[in-house]
C-alpha cells in the first residue's frame, strides 16, 4: 500500500482513475484517443514521464480486447493487410522511445499537441485525404510518423486514424484495425520503455492500477456506441481531441 501512496495521494489516485475511465470511454466509442486523454490529463498534475508510464499497460490491454473482439482470424487478416505500416511503425517506435529522456518536456508536449490539433481541425472542417491501397511508400511514411510519436509519447492514434480514413476503411474493420495496430504498437512500447527506464519498479504500480478503470470506461463506451448515432459522437470526440491537443500545446509553452 505504501508503494501506491508514495506515488500519489488518495485524492490524486481518484483523479487518475477517473481520467483512465474517461480515456477508456472515448476509446470504446471511436476506437482510439485513450492515450491522448490519459497523458493529457495525468500530465496536468504529475511528471510527463510518470504519466507516460501510467498509460502503457492500460493501452496494451484495451487494444488487445479491441483487436480480438471479432476473432483471431479477423485480427490476423488485418495484420497481413497492414504489415508495412506495422513493421515500419514498430521499428521507428522502438528507436524514438530512447528520445524520451533526451527531448525537453516542452518539445515532447508540443510534438504531441500540434499533430493532434491539426488532425482534429482537418477532420472537423470536412477535409478527407484519399489514398490508394497500392501506395506502400505512403503507408510506410505515415507508419514512421505514427511510430515516432508513439515512441516519445505513447500516442500514435491521429495519423493512424487519418490513414485508415483516407483508405475509406469500413467501420467494423477500422475499429479492428485500430485495435491491432495500437495493440502491437503498445506491446512494442512496453519493451521500448523497459529499455528506456520509463516503465520500472517505481512507476509500474500506476500503470497496473489504471488497467481496470480504463477497461470499465471502454466497456461503457462500447455500450453507448451501440445506442447513439456514431456521426454525432465522432464530431464530439474530435472536439475533445482539439481541446486536448490545444492543452498540450499550451503546456509546452509553460513546461
C-alpha positions in Angstrom: 0.0 0.0 0.0 2.9 2.4 0.8 4.2 1.8 -2.7 1.0 3.2 -4.2 0.7 6.2 -1.9 4.3 7.1 -2.4 3.4 7.9 -6.0 0.2 9.8 -5.4 -2.1 11.0 -2.7 -5.5 9.2 -2.4 -7.2 12.2 -4.0 -4.8 12.2 -6.9 -5.3 8.4 -7.3 -9.1 9.0 -7.6 -8.5 11.7 -10.3 -6.0 9.5 -12.2 -8.5 6.6 -12.2 -11.3 8.9 -13.4 -9.1 10.1 -16.2 -8.5 6.4 -17.2 -12.2 5.8 -17.2 -12.8 8.8 -19.5 -10.0 7.7 -21.8 -11.4 4.2 -22.0 -14.9 5.6 -22.6 -13.7 7.7 -25.6 -11.9 4.6 -27.0 -15.0 2.5 -26.6 -16.9 5.0 -28.7 -14.5 5.7 -31.5 -11.7 3.1 -31.2 -8.8 5.5 -30.3 -7.7 8.5 -28.3 -7.3 6.8 -24.9 -3.6 7.7 -24.7 -4.3 11.3 -25.7 -6.9 11.7 -22.9 -4.9 9.9 -20.3 -1.5 11.5 -20.9 -3.0 15.0 -21.2 -5.0 14.5 -18.0 -2.3 12.8 -16.0 0.5 15.2 -17.0 -1.6 18.1 -15.7 -0.6 17.1 -12.1 2.3 14.7 -12.5 5.6 14.4 -14.3 5.0 13.6 -18.0 7.4 10.7 -17.8 5.3 9.1 -15.0 2.1 9.9 -17.0 3.6 8.1 -20.0 4.4 5.1 -17.8 0.9 5.1 -16.4 -0.8 4.8 -19.8 1.4 1.9 -21.2 -0.2 -1.2 -19.7 -3.9 0.0 -19.9 -3.2 0.8 -23.6 -1.9 -2.7 -24.2 -4.8 -4.5 -22.5 -7.5 -2.2 -24.0 -6.2 -2.6 -27.5 -5.9 -6.4 -27.2 -9.6 -6.6 -26.3 -10.4 -4.4 -29.2 -8.2 -6.3 -31.7 -9.6 -9.7 -30.9 -13.2 -8.6 -30.5 -14.1 -10.2 -33.9 -11.9 -13.3 -33.5 -8.3 -14.3 -34.0 -8.7 -14.9 -37.8 -10.0 -11.5 -38.5 -7.2 -9.9 -36.4 -4.6 -11.9 -38.3 -6.1 -10.8 -41.7 -5.7 -7.2 -40.5 -2.1 -7.8 -39.6 -1.4 -9.1 -43.1 -3.2 -6.2 -44.7 -1.3 -3.5 -42.8 2.0 -5.3 -42.3 4.1 -2.4 -43.9 2.5 0.1 -41.6 3.1 -2.2 -38.6 6.7 -3.1 -39.4 7.9 0.4 -40.1 5.9 2.0 -37.3 7.2 -0.6 -34.8 10.9 -0.1 -35.7 10.6 3.7 -35.5 8.7 3.5 -32.3 11.4 1.4 -30.6 14.1 3.8 -31.8 12.3 7.0 -30.9 11.4 5.7 -27.4 15.0 6.4 -26.4 14.5 10.1 -27.0 12.1 10.4 -24.0 15.0 11.2 -21.7 16.8 13.4 -24.3 14.0 15.7 -25.5 12.9 18.6 -23.2 9.4 18.2 -21.8 8.2 21.3 -23.7 9.3 19.8 -27.0 7.7 16.5 -26.3 4.4 18.0 -25.4 4.5 20.2 -28.5 5.3 17.3 -30.7 2.1 15.6 -29.4 -0.2 18.6 -29.4 0.5 20.1 -32.8 -0.4 16.9 -34.9 -3.4 16.3 -32.7 -4.8 19.8 -33.3 -4.0 19.7 -37.0 -5.8 16.3 -37.3 -8.8 17.4 -35.4 -9.2 20.7 -37.3 -8.8 19.0 -40.7 -11.5 16.4 -39.8 -13.9 19.0 -38.3 -13.8 21.1 -41.5 -14.5 18.1 -43.6 -11.1 17.5 -45.3 -10.5 13.9 -46.3 -7.3 12.5 -47.8 -7.8 9.8 -50.4 -5.1 7.1 -50.6 -4.7 4.1 -52.9 -4.2 0.7 -51.2 -1.2 0.2 -53.5 0.8 3.2 -52.2 3.1 1.3 -49.9 5.5 4.3 -49.7 2.8 6.5 -48.2 1.8 3.7 -45.9 5.4 3.4 -44.7 5.8 7.2 -44.3 2.7 7.5 -42.2 3.6 4.5 -40.2 7.1 6.0 -39.5 5.5 9.3 -38.3 3.0 7.4 -36.1 5.8 5.3 -34.7 7.9 8.3 -33.9 5.0 10.0 -32.0 4.2 6.7 -30.3 7.8 6.2 -29.1 8.1 9.6 -27.4 4.6 9.9 -26.1 2.6 6.7 -26.3 0.3 8.3 -28.8 0.0 7.2 -32.4 -3.8 7.4 -32.9 -4.2 10.5 -35.0 -2.0 9.6 -38.0 -3.4 6.0 -37.9 -7.0 7.2 -38.0 -6.2 9.6 -40.8 -4.5 6.8 -42.7 -7.4 4.4 -42.2 -10.0 7.1 -43.1 -8.1 8.0 -46.2 -8.3 4.4 -47.3 -12.1 4.5 -46.8 -11.9 1.6 -44.4 -15.2 0.0 -43.5 -16.3 0.8 -39.9 -16.0 -2.6 -38.3 -12.7 -3.3 -40.0 -11.4 0.2 -39.0 -12.2 -0.5 -35.3 -10.5 -3.9 -35.6 -7.5 -2.4 -37.5 -7.1 0.3 -34.8 -7.0 -2.4 -32.1 -4.4 -4.5 -34.0 -2.2 -1.6 -34.9 -2.4 0.1 -31.5 -2.1 -3.2 -29.7 1.1 -4.3 -31.5 2.5 -0.8 -31.1 1.6 -0.9 -27.4 3.4 -4.2 -26.9 6.5 -2.7 -28.6 6.1 0.3 -26.4 6.3 -1.9 -23.3 9.6 -3.3 -24.4 11.0 0.0 -25.6 10.2 1.8 -22.3 11.5 -1.0 -20.1 14.7 -0.3 -22.0 14.4 3.5 -21.7 13.7 3.2 -17.9 10.3 4.9 -18.1 8.5 1.6 -17.1 10.3 0.4 -14.0 9.5 -0.9 -10.5 8.7 2.6 -9.2 6.3 3.5 -12.0 4.7 0.1 -12.6 2.1 0.3 -9.8 0.5 3.3 -11.5 0.3 1.5 -14.9 -1.2 -1.6 -13.3 -3.7 0.3 -11.3 -5.1 2.1 -14.3 -5.9 -1.1 -16.3 -9.3 -1.8 -14.6 -10.7 1.7 -14.8 -9.6 2.0 -18.4 -11.4 -1.3 -19.3 -14.5 -0.2 -17.4 -14.6 3.0 -19.4 -14.1 1.1 -22.7 -17.0 -1.2 -21.9 -19.2 1.8 -21.1 -18.2 3.5 -24.4 -19.0 0.3 -26.3 -22.5 0.3 -24.9 -23.0 3.9 -25.8 -21.7 3.2 -29.3 -24.4 0.6 -29.8 -27.2 3.1 -28.9 -26.1 6.5 -30.1 -25.5 7.9 -33.6 -21.9 7.4 -34.5 -21.5 10.6 -36.5 -22.6 12.7 -33.6 -20.2 11.0 -31.3 -17.4 11.3 -33.8 -17.9 15.1 -34.0 -18.0 15.4 -30.2 -14.8 13.3 -29.9 -13.0 15.4 -32.4 -13.9 18.5 -30.4 -12.5 16.7 -27.3 -9.3 15.9 -29.2 -9.0 19.5 -30.3 -9.2 20.7 -26.7 -6.7 18.1 -25.5 -4.3 19.0 -28.2 -4.5 22.7 -27.5 -4.0 22.0 -23.8 -0.8 20.0 -24.7 0.5 22.9 -26.8 -0.3 25.4 -24.0 1.6 23.2 -21.6 4.6 23.1 -24.0 5.0 26.8 -23.5 4.8 26.7 -19.7 6.6 23.4 -19.1 
